[in-house]
Amino acid sequence: MTASTHERAALLVLRAEDDVAVATRDLVPGDVVAAEGGETVTVRNDVPRGHKVALRAVPTGDPVRKYGQVIGVASASIEPGDHVHVHNLGFEEGEREHELATVRTALETPAGPRPTFRGYRRADGRVGTRSYVAILTSVNCSASTAKMIADQFRGFAMDGYEHVDGVVALTHQSGCGLVPTSDGAQVLLRTLRGYAGHPNVTGVLVLGLGCEMIAVDTVLAGAQLSPDTVVRTLTIQDSGGVRATVKAGAQAVREMVEEIDGRFERTECDVSELVLGLNCGGSDGYSGITANPALGIASDRLVAYGGTSALAETPEVFGAEHLLTRRAVTPEVGQRLLDRLAWWQEYAAAGGGSLDNNPSPGNKAGGLTTILEKSLGAVAKGGQADLAAVHEYAEPMTTKGFVFMDTPGYDPVSVTGLVAGGANVVCFTTGRGSVFGCKPTPSIKLGTNSELYARMGDDVDIDCGRIVDGTATLEAVADEIFARILAVASGEQTASEDLDIGGEEFVPWQLGTVT
């Protein structure tokens, strides 16, 4: 087989110093494919699309590079044309130099008129992109009752209410059996309060059982509610049981919906009012090549306009944290990220694992091998902006610019923290096909490859695989992402919203002892 224009596109070399390239189509033994620079490689094994092909020989024990960074060490001798994956590439933590606050990037504000969107200006000055009545449960014991109430407001029940996007029951698995002053209880309270005070929540009904440790009044006592938020509370024990509570709750919510619809309307708001949550799930070998860097460009643009963009999933920046710490605005901010990573390493070790356990079977099937490789692709979502702050889980994100929130890598838990912190739009990249939603905040899903978009187009908002196909540039897809963020912030429905997904994905991070 001779090299051709089609075959040149079969191998994507990300950096000149890389030892591997990424296959853009399925390859079989004997295929002769060309890489950048004119060199050709004869494929020695079956290589699925999105997986790695060796460009040069790597002896056992030597580092393997992708993105110009080390993604692991050769656990067996690697020859040019070999499929590089779990059978010959291993994780080795090694030592990385962590520069703190050594790099500054001046982001230029794009020329032309400043973008705006039509949002809900709240009395406290913040802006919502949606208007939801949230039924927050103080304890798991009230979860079923909350869902029964919310079910009264599905479908046609909400017709005619232009300024109420829906009623959502946000339930969880905790709220009792833990000491209110413990770390676990404080994280739960911070999360519940963050949702109660979220700019996308125009009305909140806090529902409890009546005897729990995290009581209804406790939730509201520390919540930073906008003065225009409509608030109600109920407990099942005081209301006369489940049936009576459902009846009372439905009546209360109906009154709230009427009041909210008459009080709120969308108005023109500056782009700087957006707080963008960045997340990925079901990543593959294309994630760090298409959707993530395109989202990074859009993120930088938002930051340049004075908005906020937040990266998360601490275990999934492990191995790439040096690319963030050097961008910190101060050494203290960079050290704060390193401290959180050290906590995660101890946490993983205490459970008999390591952070390299993170790549899931789906990640590996999609071409990712080690946590180092996954993290290097994941941090691309954060663009090049300076790192302005590092927040604890569900902490209010009050700092403008590019920030980081300490969250687990598990998508529902991670995004729950980001939304509790104030994210009013989420962009979620996926290569394997996540169907994630996160009410009350819209989730824009970005597919990393065109095959996914063809197969699951009802669940993915933008096909970023066109970057590899050559039918769109990275910059053009970034423009499309940014335009979609503004449109969704103005009320355009996302794929997950069309399917009414996003209530069950409220999953606060559970920490601490339950007694």
Long-range contacts (C-beta under 8 A, 24 or more apart in sequence): 1-30, 1-31, 1-32, 2-32, 3-32, 3-33, 3-34, 3-40, 7-31, 7-32, 7-33, 7-34, 8-33, 8-34, 8-35, 9-470, 10-34, 11-35, 11-41, 11-53, 12-289, 12-468, 13-37, 13-55, 14-66, 14-67, 14-68, 14-289, 15-65, 15-66, 15-67, 15-68, 17-65, 17-68, 18-55, 18-65, 18-66, 18-67, 18-68, 19-54, 19-55, 19-56, 19-58, 19-64, 19-65, 19-66, 19-78, 19-84, 20-52, 20-53, 20-54, 20-55, 20-64, 20-65, 20-66, 20-84, 21-52, 21-53, 21-55, 22-50, 22-51, 22-52, 22-53, 22-285, 22-286, 22-289, 22-367, 23-47, 23-48, 23-49, 23-50, 23-51, 23-52, 23-53, 23-285, 24-49, 24-468, 25-49, 27-53, 41-80, 41-81, 42-80, 42-81, 43-81, 44-79, 44-81, 44-82, 44-83, 45-81, 45-82, 45-83, 46-83, 47-83, 48-367, 49-285, 49-367, 49-449, 49-451, 50-284, 50-285, 50-286, 50-366, 50-367, 50-431, 50-449, 51-83, 51-84, 51-85, 51-285, 51-367, 52-83, 52-84, 52-85, 52-89, 52-285, 52-367, 52-369, 53-81, 53-82, 53-83, 53-84, 54-78, 54-79, 54-80, 54-81, 54-82, 54-83, 54-84, 55-80, 56-80, 64-89, 66-373, 66-376, 67-288, 67-376, 67-377, 69-320, 69-372, 69-376, 70-94, 70-372, 71-319, 71-369, 71-370, 71-372, 71-373, 71-376, 72-369, 72-370, 72-372, 72-373, 84-369, 85-364, 85-367, 85-369, 86-364, 86-369, 89-369, 89-370, 90-370, 91-354, 91-356, 91-370, 91-371, 91-372, 93-354, 93-356, 96-319, 96-321, 96-322, 97-322, 98-321, 98-322, 98-325, 98-326, 98-334, 98-338, 99-322, 99-325, 99-326, 99-334, 100-325, 100-326, 100-328, 100-331, 100-334, 100-335, 101-325, 101-326, 101-327, 101-328, 101-329, 101-330, 101-331, 101-333, 101-334, 102-326, 103-326, 103-327, 103-386, 104-386, 105-327, 105-384, 105-385, 105-386, 107-300, 107-301, 107-303, 107-304, 107-384, 107-385, 108-304, 109-304, 109-305, 110-301, 110-304, 110-305, 114-270, 114-271, 114-305, 115-271, 115-305, 115-482, 115-486, 116-268, 116-269, 116-270, 116-271, 116-486, 117-268, 117-269, 117-271, 117-273, 117-274, 117-486, 117-487, 117-489, 117-490, 118-266, 118-267, 118-268, 118-269, 118-489, 118-490, 118-491, 119-266, 119-267, 119-269, 119-273, 119-424, 119-489, 119-490, 120-163, 120-199, 120-200, 120-202, 120-264, 120-265, 120-266, 120-267, 121-267, 121-269, 122-199, 122-226, 122-228, 122-229, 123-226, 123-227, 123-228, 124-224, 124-226, 124-227, 126-199, 126-226, 126-273, 126-422, 127-199, 127-269, 127-273, 127-274, 127-424, 128-198, 128-199, 128-200, 128-201, 128-202, 128-424, 129-199, 129-200, 129-274, 129-424, 129-425, 129-441, 129-442, 129-488, 129-489, 129-490, 129-491, 130-165, 130-200, 130-424, 130-439, 130-440, 130-441, 130-442, 130-491, 131-163, 131-164, 131-165, 131-200, 131-202, 131-260, 131-264, 132-164, 132-165, 132-166, 132-167, 132-168, 132-200, 132-201, 132-202, 132-203, 132-439, 132-440, 133-164, 133-166, 133-167, 133-168, 133-201, 133-202, 133-203, 133-204, 133-205, 133-230, 133-253, 133-256, 133-257, 133-260, 134-167, 134-168, 134-170, 134-195, 134-196, 134-198, 134-201, 134-203, 134-204, 134-205, 134-440, 135-167, 135-168, 135-169, 135-170, 135-204, 135-205, 135-207, 135-249, 135-253, 136-170, 136-192, 136-195, 136-196, 136-204, 136-205, 136-206, 136-207, 136-219, 137-169, 137-170, 137-171, 137-172, 137-175, 137-206, 137-207, 137-208, 138-175, 138-192, 138-206, 138-207, 138-208, 138-209, 138-212, 138-214, 138-215, 138-216, 138-218, 138-219, 139-174, 139-175, 139-176, 139-208, 139-209, 139-212, 139-214, 140-171, 140-172, 140-173, 140-174, 140-175, 140-176, 141-175, 141-176, 141-208, 141-209, 141-212, 141-236, 142-171, 142-207, 142-208, 142-209, 142-235, 142-236, 143-169, 143-171, 143-172, 144-242, 145-207, 145-236, 145-242, 145-245, 145-246, 145-249, 146-170, 146-171, 146-207, 146-249, 147-171, 148-242, 148-246, 149-205, 149-207, 149-245, 149-246, 149-249, 149-250, 149-253, 150-253, 150-503, 152-246, 152-250, 152-253, 153-250, 153-253, 153-254, 153-257, 154-500, 158-257, 161-257, 161-261, 162-261, 163-260, 163-261, 163-263, 163-264, 163-265, 163-266, 164-202, 164-257, 164-260, 164-261, 165-440, 166-439, 167-253, 167-257, 168-439, 168-440, 168-502, 168-503, 169-503, 170-195, 170-439, 170-503, 170-506, 171-506, 172-506, 172-507, 172-508, 173-510, 174-214, 174-508, 174-510, 174-514, 175-208, 175-212, 175-213, 175-214, 176-209, 176-211, 176-212, 176-213, 176-214, 177-213, 177-514, 177-515, 178-213, 178-214, 178-512, 178-513, 178-514, 178-515, 179-213, 179-512, 179-515, 180-213, 180-214, 180-218, 182-512, 182-513, 183-511, 183-512, 184-510, 184-511, 184-512, 184-513, 184-514, 185-213, 185-214, 185-512, 187-393, 187-394, 187-508, 187-509, 187-510, 187-511, 188-214, 188-508, 188-510, 189-214, 189-218, 189-219, 189-222, 190-392, 190-393, 190-394, 190-395, 190-420, 191-393, 191-394, 191-416, 191-417, 191-420, 191-508, 191-509, 192-219, 192-223, 192-420, 192-508, 193-219, 193-222, 193-223, 193-224, 193-420, 194-394, 194-396, 194-419, 194-420, 194-421, 194-422, 195-419, 195-420, 195-440, 195-506, 196-220, 196-223, 196-225, 196-229, 197-223, 197-224, 197-225, 197-226, 197-229, 198-419, 198-420, 198-422, 198-424, 198-440, 198-441, 199-226, 199-422, 199-424, 200-424, 200-440, 200-441, 201-229, 201-440, 202-228, 202-229, 202-230, 202-260, 202-263, 202-264, 203-229, 203-230, 203-231, 203-232, 203-253, 203-256, 203-257, 203-259, 203-260, 204-229, 204-230, 204-231, 204-232, 205-231, 205-232, 205-233, 205-234, 205-249, 205-252, 205-253, 205-256, 206-231, 206-232, 206-233, 206-234, 207-233, 207-234, 207-235, 207-236, 207-245, 207-249, 208-233, 208-234, 208-235, 208-236, 209-235, 209-236, 209-237, 210-235, 210-236, 210-237, 210-238, 211-237, 224-396, 228-263, 228-264, 230-256, 230-259, 230-260, 232-256, 266-490, 266-491, 270-305, 270-306, 271-302, 271-305, 271-306, 271-307, 271-486, 272-305, 272-306, 272-307, 272-400, 273-307, 273-424, 274-302, 274-307, 274-308, 274-424, 274-425, 274-485, 274-489, 275-307, 275-308, 275-309, 275-310, 275-397, 275-421, 275-422, 275-423, 275-424, 275-425, 276-302, 276-307, 276-308, 276-309, 276-310, 276-423, 276-425, 276-426, 276-427, 276-485, 277-310, 277-312, 277-415, 277-418, 277-419, 277-423, 277-425, 277-426, 277-427, 277-441, 278-309, 278-310, 278-311, 278-312, 278-381, 278-382, 278-426, 278-427, 279-312, 279-313, 279-381, 279-411, 279-414, 279-415, 279-418, 279-426, 279-427, 279-428, 279-429, 279-436, 280-313, 280-316, 280-378, 280-381, 280-428, 280-429, 280-430, 281-411, 281-428, 281-429, 281-430, 281-434, 281-436, 282-360, 282-362, 282-363, 282-366, 282-430, 282-431, 282-432, 282-433, 282-434, 283-363, 283-366, 283-368, 283-374, 283-377, 283-378, 283-429, 283-430, 283-431, 283-432, 283-448, 284-363, 284-366, 284-367, 284-368, 284-431, 284-432, 284-448, 284-449, 285-366, 285-367, 285-368, 285-431, 286-366, 286-367, 286-431, 286-448, 286-449, 286-465, 286-468, 287-366, 287-368, 287-377, 287-378, 287-429, 287-431, 287-448, 288-376, 288-377, 288-378, 288-380, 289-377, 289-448, 289-467, 289-468, 290-448, 290-449, 290-464, 290-465, 290-467, 290-468, 290-474, 290-477, 291-429, 291-430, 291-431, 291-446, 291-447, 291-448, 291-464, 292-377, 292-378, 292-380, 292-381, 292-429, 292-448, 293-380, 293-474, 294-446, 294-464, 294-467, 294-474, 294-477, 294-478, 294-481, 295-380, 295-381, 295-427, 295-429, 295-446, 295-478, 295-481, 296-380, 296-381, 296-382, 296-383, 296-384, 296-478, 297-383, 297-474, 297-475, 297-478, 297-481, 298-383, 298-427, 298-478, 298-481, 298-482, 298-485, 299-381, 299-382, 299-383, 299-385, 299-402, 300-383, 300-384, 300-385, 300-402, 301-478, 301-482, 302-482, 302-485, 303-383, 303-385, 303-401, 303-402, 304-385, 306-400, 307-400, 308-397, 308-399, 308-400, 308-401, 308-402, 308-403, 308-422, 309-382, 309-383, 309-385, 309-401, 309-402, 309-403, 310-391, 310-397, 310-402, 310-403, 310-404, 310-405, 310-418, 310-421, 310-423, 311-379, 311-381, 311-382, 311-402, 311-403, 311-404, 311-405, 312-404, 312-405, 312-406, 312-407, 312-414, 312-415, 312-417, 312-418, 313-378, 313-407, 313-408, 313-409, 313-414, 314-340, 314-341, 314-344, 314-406, 314-407, 314-408, 314-409, 315-344, 315-348, 315-355, 315-358, 315-371, 315-408, 315-409, 316-358, 316-371, 316-374, 316-375, 316-378, 316-409, 317-341, 317-375, 317-378, 317-379, 317-404, 318-344, 318-345, 318-355, 318-358, 318-371, 318-372, 318-375, 319-370, 319-371, 319-372, 319-375, 319-376, 320-372, 320-375, 320-376, 320-378, 320-379, 321-375, 323-376, 323-379, 324-379, 324-382, 324-387, 324-404, 325-387, 327-384, 327-385, 327-386, 327-387, 328-386, 328-387, 329-386, 329-387, 329-388, 333-387, 333-388, 333-389, 333-390, 334-387, 336-390, 337-387, 337-390, 337-404, 340-390, 340-406, 358-409, 362-432, 363-432, 365-432, 366-431, 366-432, 381-427, 381-429, 391-421, 393-417, 393-509, 394-420, 394-421, 394-508, 394-509, 395-421, 396-421, 396-422, 397-421, 397-422, 397-423, 398-422, 407-509, 408-509, 410-507, 411-436, 411-505, 412-436, 412-438, 412-505, 412-506, 412-507, 413-507, 413-508, 413-509, 415-443, 415-505, 416-505, 416-506, 416-507, 416-508, 416-509, 417-509, 420-508, 424-489, 425-485, 425-488, 425-489, 427-481, 427-485, 429-464, 430-460, 433-459, 433-460, 434-459, 435-459, 435-496, 435-499, 435-501, 436-496, 436-501, 436-505, 437-494, 437-496, 437-497, 437-499, 437-501, 437-502, 437-505, 438-496, 438-502, 438-505, 438-506, 439-502, 439-503, 439-505, 439-506, 440-502, 442-488, 442-489, 442-493, 442-494, 442-496, 442-497, 443-494, 443-496, 443-497, 443-502, 444-481, 444-484, 444-485, 444-488, 444-494, 445-494, 445-495, 445-496, 446-481, 458-495, 458-498, 458-499, 459-495, 459-496, 459-499, 460-495, 461-494, 461-495
